[in-house]
Amino acid sequence: MFVRIVKLGFDPAKIETFLADFEIQKAKIRAFEGCLFLELYRDKNNTNQFFTYSYWSDEDALENYRNSELFKDIWANTKIHFNQKPEAWSVDKLVSLE
Protein backbone atom coordinates (compact mmCIF):
# COMPACT_ATOMS: atom_id res chain seq x y z
CA MET A 1 0.00 0.00 0.00
CA PHE A 2 1.10 3.51 -0.64
CA VAL A 3 -0.29 7.00 -0.19
CA ARG A 4 -0.92 9.62 -2.85
CA ILE A 5 -0.93 13.24 -1.69
CA VAL A 6 -2.10 15.94 -4.10
CA LYS A 7 -1.96 19.68 -3.38
CA LEU A 8 -4.53 21.76 -5.27
CA GLY A 9 -4.81 25.56 -5.34
CA PHE A 10 -8.06 27.11 -6.52
CA ASP A 11 -9.32 30.46 -7.68
CA PRO A 12 -11.22 31.59 -4.54
CA ALA A 13 -14.36 32.20 -6.63
CA LYS A 14 -14.33 28.54 -7.75
CA ILE A 15 -13.92 26.82 -4.36
CA GLU A 16 -17.63 26.17 -3.83
CA THR A 17 -17.84 24.63 -7.31
CA PHE A 18 -14.90 22.36 -6.52
CA LEU A 19 -16.41 21.30 -3.18
CA ALA A 20 -19.77 20.55 -4.78
CA ASP A 21 -18.07 18.51 -7.52
CA PHE A 22 -15.95 16.62 -4.98
CA GLU A 23 -19.08 15.77 -2.99
CA ILE A 24 -20.58 14.18 -6.10
CA GLN A 25 -17.43 12.30 -7.14
CA LYS A 26 -15.86 11.21 -3.83
CA ALA A 27 -17.78 7.92 -3.52
CA LYS A 28 -16.89 6.97 -7.11
CA ILE A 29 -13.20 7.62 -6.45
CA ARG A 30 -13.28 5.66 -3.21
CA ALA A 31 -15.09 2.76 -4.91
CA PHE A 32 -12.51 2.56 -7.69
CA GLU A 33 -10.70 -0.77 -7.59
CA GLY A 34 -7.56 -0.47 -5.48
CA CYS A 35 -8.54 2.73 -3.66
CA LEU A 36 -8.49 1.91 0.04
CA PHE A 37 -9.01 5.35 1.60
CA LEU A 38 -9.78 8.92 0.55
CA GLU A 39 -9.73 12.22 2.43
CA LEU A 40 -9.87 15.89 1.52
CA TYR A 41 -8.16 18.56 3.63
CA ARG A 42 -8.26 22.34 3.50
CA ASP A 43 -5.41 24.56 4.66
CA LYS A 44 -6.46 26.57 7.71
CA ASN A 45 -4.56 29.72 6.71
CA ASN A 46 -4.52 29.60 2.93
CA THR A 47 -8.12 28.50 2.42
CA ASN A 48 -7.89 28.21 -1.36
CA GLN A 49 -5.44 25.31 -0.92
CA PHE A 50 -6.67 21.73 -0.61
CA PHE A 51 -4.98 18.37 -0.25
CA THR A 52 -6.27 14.95 -1.17
CA TYR A 53 -4.91 11.90 0.62
CA SER A 54 -5.67 8.56 -0.93
CA TYR A 55 -4.39 5.10 -0.10
CA TRP A 56 -3.90 2.64 -2.95
CA SER A 57 -3.30 -1.09 -2.88
CA ASP A 58 -0.38 -0.68 -5.29
CA GLU A 59 0.99 1.61 -7.97
CA ASP A 60 -0.86 -0.24 -10.72
CA ALA A 61 -4.19 0.54 -9.04
CA LEU A 62 -3.37 4.25 -9.00
CA GLU A 63 -2.23 4.15 -12.62
CA ASN A 64 -5.44 2.35 -13.61
CA TYR A 65 -7.40 5.13 -11.91
CA ARG A 66 -5.32 7.85 -13.53
CA ASN A 67 -5.96 6.29 -16.96
CA SER A 68 -9.69 5.79 -16.35
CA GLU A 69 -12.56 7.80 -17.84
CA LEU A 70 -13.59 8.65 -14.27
CA PHE A 71 -10.29 10.39 -13.56
CA LYS A 72 -10.17 12.08 -16.96
CA ASP A 73 -13.65 13.54 -16.42
CA ILE A 74 -12.93 14.65 -12.84
CA TRP A 75 -9.57 16.16 -13.76
CA ALA A 76 -10.98 18.02 -16.77
CA ASN A 77 -13.67 19.58 -14.57
CA THR A 78 -11.27 20.36 -11.72
CA LYS A 79 -8.18 21.79 -13.41
CA ILE A 80 -10.10 24.65 -14.99
CA HIS A 81 -10.52 26.10 -11.48
CA PHE A 82 -6.84 26.04 -10.48
CA ASN A 83 -4.90 29.22 -9.76
CA GLN A 84 -1.59 27.38 -9.37
CA LYS A 85 0.06 24.26 -10.69
CA PRO A 86 -0.97 21.17 -8.70
CA GLU A 87 1.69 19.14 -6.92
CA ALA A 88 1.57 15.42 -6.18
CA TRP A 89 3.59 12.93 -4.18
CA SER A 90 3.45 9.15 -3.94
CA VAL A 91 4.80 8.03 -0.58
CA ASP A 92 5.08 4.81 1.38
CA LYS A 93 3.44 4.88 4.80
CA LEU A 94 6.01 3.85 7.39
CA VAL A 95 4.20 4.39 10.68
CA SER A 96 0.58 4.94 11.66
CA LEU A 97 -0.70 5.32 15.23
CA GLU A 98 -4.35 5.47 16.18
Secondary structure as UniProt FT lines:
FT   STRAND          2..10
FT   HELIX           12..14
FT   HELIX           15..31
FT   TURN            33..34
FT   STRAND          35..42
FT   TURN            47..48
FT   STRAND          49..56
FT   HELIX           59..66
FT   HELIX           69..79
FT   TURN            80..81
FT   STRAND          87..91
//
